[in-house]
């Protein structure tokens, strides 16, 4: 059974591997590493048989005033 839980420091290398497999480029890996220490962020992992098989990351977003109201495409 898959378990969803908060990511812990011991998961960080596995999270990097999951993201590397998912995105195939370093940009997303660096983004997660750089945003992880910025509160409030939420980092969850999916674990199956003690192995991290998935990751989701939520972080705060701030719109720059001159772009508020613009459509994001």
Chimera marker file (.cmm) of the C-alpha trace (Angstrom):
<marker_set name="trace">
<marker id="1" x="0.000" y="0.000" z="0.000" r="1" g="1" b="0" radius="0.5"/>
<marker id="2" x="1.229" y="3.490" z="-0.833" r="1" g="1" b="0" radius="0.5"/>
<marker id="3" x="1.642" y="5.851" z="2.118" r="1" g="1" b="0" radius="0.5"/>
<marker id="4" x="1.703" y="9.656" z="1.835" r="1" g="1" b="0" radius="0.5"/>
<marker id="5" x="3.738" y="11.472" z="4.488" r="1" g="1" b="0" radius="0.5"/>
<marker id="6" x="5.809" y="14.589" z="5.096" r="1" g="1" b="0" radius="0.5"/>
<marker id="7" x="9.234" y="14.446" z="3.499" r="1" g="1" b="0" radius="0.5"/>
<marker id="8" x="12.157" y="14.304" z="5.934" r="1" g="1" b="0" radius="0.5"/>
<marker id="9" x="15.840" y="15.061" z="5.437" r="1" g="1" b="0" radius="0.5"/>
<marker id="10" x="16.598" y="11.388" z="4.781" r="1" g="1" b="0" radius="0.5"/>
<marker id="11" x="14.219" y="11.543" z="1.775" r="1" g="1" b="0" radius="0.5"/>
<marker id="12" x="15.936" y="14.415" z="-0.044" r="1" g="1" b="0" radius="0.5"/>
<marker id="13" x="18.173" y="12.287" z="-2.280" r="1" g="1" b="0" radius="0.5"/>
<marker id="14" x="15.239" y="10.030" z="-3.209" r="1" g="1" b="0" radius="0.5"/>
<marker id="15" x="13.105" y="13.105" z="-3.916" r="1" g="1" b="0" radius="0.5"/>
<marker id="16" x="15.822" y="14.410" z="-6.242" r="1" g="1" b="0" radius="0.5"/>
<marker id="17" x="15.816" y="11.071" z="-8.060" r="1" g="1" b="0" radius="0.5"/>
<marker id="18" x="12.014" y="11.042" z="-8.434" r="1" g="1" b="0" radius="0.5"/>
<marker id="19" x="12.085" y="14.596" z="-9.786" r="1" g="1" b="0" radius="0.5"/>
<marker id="20" x="14.979" y="13.755" z="-12.097" r="1" g="1" b="0" radius="0.5"/>
<marker id="21" x="13.020" y="10.844" z="-13.552" r="1" g="1" b="0" radius="0.5"/>
<marker id="22" x="9.870" y="12.947" z="-13.859" r="1" g="1" b="0" radius="0.5"/>
<marker id="23" x="11.393" y="16.055" z="-15.471" r="1" g="1" b="0" radius="0.5"/>
<marker id="24" x="14.644" y="14.873" z="-17.122" r="1" g="1" b="0" radius="0.5"/>
<marker id="25" x="16.383" y="18.201" z="-16.522" r="1" g="1" b="0" radius="0.5"/>
<marker id="26" x="18.047" y="19.963" z="-13.573" r="1" g="1" b="0" radius="0.5"/>
<marker id="27" x="15.814" y="23.069" z="-13.391" r="1" g="1" b="0" radius="0.5"/>
<marker id="28" x="13.092" y="21.435" z="-11.303" r="1" g="1" b="0" radius="0.5"/>
<marker id="29" x="15.628" y="19.689" z="-9.064" r="1" g="1" b="0" radius="0.5"/>
<marker id="30" x="17.289" y="22.998" z="-8.240" r="1" g="1" b="0" radius="0.5"/>
<marker id="31" x="13.931" y="24.748" z="-7.781" r="1" g="1" b="0" radius="0.5"/>
<marker id="32" x="12.784" y="22.229" z="-5.160" r="1" g="1" b="0" radius="0.5"/>
<marker id="33" x="16.162" y="22.343" z="-3.397" r="1" g="1" b="0" radius="0.5"/>
<marker id="34" x="16.102" y="26.150" z="-3.324" r="1" g="1" b="0" radius="0.5"/>
<marker id="35" x="12.472" y="26.493" z="-2.184" r="1" g="1" b="0" radius="0.5"/>
<marker id="36" x="12.521" y="23.719" z="0.433" r="1" g="1" b="0" radius="0.5"/>
<marker id="37" x="13.878" y="25.911" z="3.276" r="1" g="1" b="0" radius="0.5"/>
<marker id="38" x="11.451" y="28.792" z="2.534" r="1" g="1" b="0" radius="0.5"/>
<marker id="39" x="8.472" y="28.621" z="4.885" r="1" g="1" b="0" radius="0.5"/>
<marker id="40" x="5.677" y="27.906" z="4.563" r="1" g="1" b="0" radius="0.5"/>
<marker id="41" x="6.286" y="25.058" z="2.158" r="1" g="1" b="0" radius="0.5"/>
<marker id="42" x="4.833" y="21.571" z="2.102" r="1" g="1" b="0" radius="0.5"/>
<marker id="43" x="6.810" y="18.621" z="0.797" r="1" g="1" b="0" radius="0.5"/>
<marker id="44" x="5.064" y="15.248" z="0.693" r="1" g="1" b="0" radius="0.5"/>
<marker id="45" x="6.354" y="11.889" z="-0.480" r="1" g="1" b="0" radius="0.5"/>
<marker id="46" x="4.576" y="8.754" z="-1.629" r="1" g="1" b="0" radius="0.5"/>
<marker id="47" x="6.243" y="5.665" z="-0.182" r="1" g="1" b="0" radius="0.5"/>
<marker id="48" x="5.806" y="2.039" z="-1.245" r="1" g="1" b="0" radius="0.5"/>
<marker id="49" x="7.723" y="-0.743" z="0.510" r="1" g="1" b="0" radius="0.5"/>
<marker id="50" x="10.015" y="1.831" z="2.187" r="1" g="1" b="0" radius="0.5"/>
<marker id="51" x="10.919" y="3.415" z="-1.186" r="1" g="1" b="0" radius="0.5"/>
<marker id="52" x="10.017" y="6.980" z="-2.189" r="1" g="1" b="0" radius="0.5"/>
<marker id="53" x="8.066" y="6.640" z="-5.449" r="1" g="1" b="0" radius="0.5"/>
<marker id="54" x="6.504" y="10.101" z="-5.693" r="1" g="1" b="0" radius="0.5"/>
<marker id="55" x="6.826" y="13.676" z="-4.511" r="1" g="1" b="0" radius="0.5"/>
<marker id="56" x="4.709" y="16.804" z="-4.463" r="1" g="1" b="0" radius="0.5"/>
<marker id="57" x="5.811" y="20.230" z="-3.310" r="1" g="1" b="0" radius="0.5"/>
<marker id="58" x="3.736" y="23.302" z="-2.462" r="1" g="1" b="0" radius="0.5"/>
<marker id="59" x="5.263" y="26.723" z="-1.855" r="1" g="1" b="0" radius="0.5"/>
<marker id="60" x="3.902" y="30.238" z="-1.470" r="1" g="1" b="0" radius="0.5"/>
<marker id="61" x="3.575" y="32.423" z="-4.537" r="1" g="1" b="0" radius="0.5"/>
<marker id="62" x="3.649" y="36.185" z="-4.652" r="1" g="1" b="0" radius="0.5"/>
<marker id="63" x="2.463" y="38.107" z="-7.681" r="1" g="1" b="0" radius="0.5"/>
<marker id="64" x="4.530" y="41.081" z="-8.712" r="1" g="1" b="0" radius="0.5"/>
<marker id="65" x="2.134" y="44.092" z="-8.677" r="1" g="1" b="0" radius="0.5"/>
<marker id="66" x="2.720" y="45.059" z="-12.300" r="1" g="1" b="0" radius="0.5"/>
<marker id="67" x="1.697" y="41.540" z="-13.398" r="1" g="1" b="0" radius="0.5"/>
<marker id="68" x="-1.363" y="41.094" z="-11.184" r="1" g="1" b="0" radius="0.5"/>
<marker id="69" x="-4.412" y="40.512" z="-13.303" r="1" g="1" b="0" radius="0.5"/>
<marker id="70" x="-2.401" y="39.343" z="-16.306" r="1" g="1" b="0" radius="0.5"/>
<marker id="71" x="-3.377" y="35.969" z="-17.617" r="1" g="1" b="0" radius="0.5"/>
<marker id="72" x="-0.872" y="33.192" z="-17.174" r="1" g="1" b="0" radius="0.5"/>
<marker id="73" x="-0.590" y="31.054" z="-20.276" r="1" g="1" b="0" radius="0.5"/>
<link id1="1" id2="2" r="1" g="1" b="0" radius="0.2"/>
<link id1="2" id2="3" r="1" g="1" b="0" radius="0.2"/>
<link id1="3" id2="4" r="1" g="1" b="0" radius="0.2"/>
<link id1="4" id2="5" r="1" g="1" b="0" radius="0.2"/>
<link id1="5" id2="6" r="1" g="1" b="0" radius="0.2"/>
<link id1="6" id2="7" r="1" g="1" b="0" radius="0.2"/>
<link id1="7" id2="8" r="1" g="1" b="0" radius="0.2"/>
<link id1="8" id2="9" r="1" g="1" b="0" radius="0.2"/>
<link id1="9" id2="10" r="1" g="1" b="0" radius="0.2"/>
<link id1="10" id2="11" r="1" g="1" b="0" radius="0.2"/>
<link id1="11" id2="12" r="1" g="1" b="0" radius="0.2"/>
<link id1="12" id2="13" r="1" g="1" b="0" radius="0.2"/>
<link id1="13" id2="14" r="1" g="1" b="0" radius="0.2"/>
<link id1="14" id2="15" r="1" g="1" b="0" radius="0.2"/>
<link id1="15" id2="16" r="1" g="1" b="0" radius="0.2"/>
<link id1="16" id2="17" r="1" g="1" b="0" radius="0.2"/>
<link id1="17" id2="18" r="1" g="1" b="0" radius="0.2"/>
<link id1="18" id2="19" r="1" g="1" b="0" radius="0.2"/>
<link id1="19" id2="20" r="1" g="1" b="0" radius="0.2"/>
<link id1="20" id2="21" r="1" g="1" b="0" radius="0.2"/>
<link id1="21" id2="22" r="1" g="1" b="0" radius="0.2"/>
<link id1="22" id2="23" r="1" g="1" b="0" radius="0.2"/>
<link id1="23" id2="24" r="1" g="1" b="0" radius="0.2"/>
<link id1="24" id2="25" r="1" g="1" b="0" radius="0.2"/>
<link id1="25" id2="26" r="1" g="1" b="0" radius="0.2"/>
<link id1="26" id2="27" r="1" g="1" b="0" radius="0.2"/>
<link id1="27" id2="28" r="1" g="1" b="0" radius="0.2"/>
<link id1="28" id2="29" r="1" g="1" b="0" radius="0.2"/>
<link id1="29" id2="30" r="1" g="1" b="0" radius="0.2"/>
<link id1="30" id2="31" r="1" g="1" b="0" radius="0.2"/>
<link id1="31" id2="32" r="1" g="1" b="0" radius="0.2"/>
<link id1="32" id2="33" r="1" g="1" b="0" radius="0.2"/>
<link id1="33" id2="34" r="1" g="1" b="0" radius="0.2"/>
<link id1="34" id2="35" r="1" g="1" b="0" radius="0.2"/>
<link id1="35" id2="36" r="1" g="1" b="0" radius="0.2"/>
<link id1="36" id2="37" r="1" g="1" b="0" radius="0.2"/>
<link id1="37" id2="38" r="1" g="1" b="0" radius="0.2"/>
<link id1="38" id2="39" r="1" g="1" b="0" radius="0.2"/>
<link id1="39" id2="40" r="1" g="1" b="0" radius="0.2"/>
<link id1="40" id2="41" r="1" g="1" b="0" radius="0.2"/>
<link id1="41" id2="42" r="1" g="1" b="0" radius="0.2"/>
<link id1="42" id2="43" r="1" g="1" b="0" radius="0.2"/>
<link id1="43" id2="44" r="1" g="1" b="0" radius="0.2"/>
<link id1="44" id2="45" r="1" g="1" b="0" radius="0.2"/>
<link id1="45" id2="46" r="1" g="1" b="0" radius="0.2"/>
<link id1="46" id2="47" r="1" g="1" b="0" radius="0.2"/>
<link id1="47" id2="48" r="1" g="1" b="0" radius="0.2"/>
<link id1="48" id2="49" r="1" g="1" b="0" radius="0.2"/>
<link id1="49" id2="50" r="1" g="1" b="0" radius="0.2"/>
<link id1="50" id2="51" r="1" g="1" b="0" radius="0.2"/>
<link id1="51" id2="52" r="1" g="1" b="0" radius="0.2"/>
<link id1="52" id2="53" r="1" g="1" b="0" radius="0.2"/>
<link id1="53" id2="54" r="1" g="1" b="0" radius="0.2"/>
<link id1="54" id2="55" r="1" g="1" b="0" radius="0.2"/>
<link id1="55" id2="56" r="1" g="1" b="0" radius="0.2"/>
<link id1="56" id2="57" r="1" g="1" b="0" radius="0.2"/>
<link id1="57" id2="58" r="1" g="1" b="0" radius="0.2"/>
<link id1="58" id2="59" r="1" g="1" b="0" radius="0.2"/>
<link id1="59" id2="60" r="1" g="1" b="0" radius="0.2"/>
<link id1="60" id2="61" r="1" g="1" b="0" radius="0.2"/>
<link id1="61" id2="62" r="1" g="1" b="0" radius="0.2"/>
<link id1="62" id2="63" r="1" g="1" b="0" radius="0.2"/>
<link id1="63" id2="64" r="1" g="1" b="0" radius="0.2"/>
<link id1="64" id2="65" r="1" g="1" b="0" radius="0.2"/>
<link id1="65" id2="66" r="1" g="1" b="0" radius="0.2"/>
<link id1="66" id2="67" r="1" g="1" b="0" radius="0.2"/>
<link id1="67" id2="68" r="1" g="1" b="0" radius="0.2"/>
<link id1="68" id2="69" r="1" g="1" b="0" radius="0.2"/>
<link id1="69" id2="70" r="1" g="1" b="0" radius="0.2"/>
<link id1="70" id2="71" r="1" g="1" b="0" radius="0.2"/>
<link id1="71" id2="72" r="1" g="1" b="0" radius="0.2"/>
<link id1="72" id2="73" r="1" g="1" b="0" radius="0.2"/>
</marker_set>
